């Protein structure tokens, strides 16, 4: 599978007038930041831009460009998928993808399937937002709002520049974005220091449920929909849990499972240097990165837990 060049993709974008931009279902800070940054840049260039994203947690309101998030009804000249490893991860907007004149896929996940007409995938990049910066830097003006959105996406997906995907190039881009007088301290506080009371209660419940397996090399926890509801929270308030598990001394693989429905369980994995959780997620139809990945399992939560532990046992 071969990438197209940035030049080839920019030429296709230049030809289009109406453009839909979407990220993966259950969008995170990187997907939202990348979509809104690219959307604002294209809007400035006179394009008709619609950003299609699902509902997300209030903390993402700090990212500028929300006026671009609308319902998309008619197909566009061009559909731009960002931070999305496969077509199915676009969710409900998949029909608009199929009907678009040109489809472009820009992503950094190892499990990307190169599902578009034009593809640009770099699994060594820290984030989709870092890739969007590559496309914008010499072709579209970057202002404070665009810089804030890109910085937010990079900060989120690098875990505040802690993850192994953080490169000198990543830090250089972050420094360039800070030159636009962005509120970088507020962005950090919003994602890593500030939380709702319900999120705090959910975290407490998840930690209470935590267990260790395989001589402490795996730390796993689950939370049910009823437990989330008892904390007066939602499943939009779960991001920090798996990373907290990963920090437990001796943990090689961290697993967090939560109920989306009675028959669908979302699983998040984090790993240290010894394991590839992207390959583990792919066993269940998911994907992601070597050290951070996820999937959805069609089962009840206890069955899903047993299935995950059975697969982990094979690699321990």
Secondary structure, DSSP 8 states (H G I E B T S, - for coil): -----HHHHHHHHHH-SEEEEE--SS--HHHHHHHHHHHHHHHHTT-EEEEE-----GGGGGSS-GGGB----S--SEEEEES-SSGGGGGGGHHHHHHSSEEEEEE--TT----SSEEEE-TTSS-HHHHHHHHHTTTS---HHHHHHHHHHHHHHTTTTTSTT--HHHHHHHHHHHTT---HHHHHIIIII---HHHHHHHHHHHHT-EEETTTTEEEEEE-HHHHHHTT--TTS-TTHHHHHHTSTT-SEEEEEEEEETTEEEEEEEE-TT--HHHHHHTTT-EE-SSEEEEEESS-HHHHHHHHHHHHHHH-
